[in-house]
Amino acid sequence: MTAEYIRDWQQPRHAVGREGTGIPAPESALSSWLDAYRAENERCQEMADAAFSATPLGNLINKSLDAQEKQDKTITLAGDARKQVRGAVDEAMASLRLLPSYLRDPLIRHLSFLRKKQESDRQKGKKNQQAERYARGTLRKIFERLDRTDGRWLTPGYRSLAGRERLDDLLYLPQLNKHQIQTLATMTAAMFQQHLRNTLRWLWCQRWRADHGCNVEGLPGCWPVSHYACTSCRHITKP
């Protein structure tokens, strides 16, 4: 035979599910089970999230996350505006939008007044650079002072704690309102309670090891810690 393939089953065939062939990929039983398993997991996760959101703590956490998303969006927009600035006044205006409202609003009003007056005078042919001088002089000193103030209480240890415990609002404490501070206080108290519970559990385990070591007249590992737990922490109960 002069044909390239002697048998018809030796000829190459189209790949299953390849676009343009019109041959759909067969769905196996395992694939169906996996899809059903994923759908069931998503449904259970949604039910668990809904149940947790109905609790007071879950409601506070959701509100805090919404406020954090708004703050992140504001920071992103301000950063984009800062990249597109055209002068000292625009740069100062973009930096002012990152400040708390009690600092931002009066400074923006005064800067806007000076800018309108400057533009009006320039249209009349007069030289007026009050807004430029205010942005380069007074506002620059205000920003430097705010940075020094933040640097005094935003220590490396404080930043590390906020990042490690996912309490990012601690970094923006002066900018929070009453509700946000109450939410942050609840989450911080829950963090301390969790650490205290872990410490008490560790001390209870050390007491158990020390008691059994004393009963069998043997020396357990880390004897000084166990001995201290055995003699000085009798009041600790199992968490």
Helices and strands as residue ranges (DSSP letters): G 8-10, H 29-54, H 56-83, H 88-96, H 101-123, H 130-133, I 134-138, H 139-153, H 156-164, G 168-175, H 178-215, H 223-232
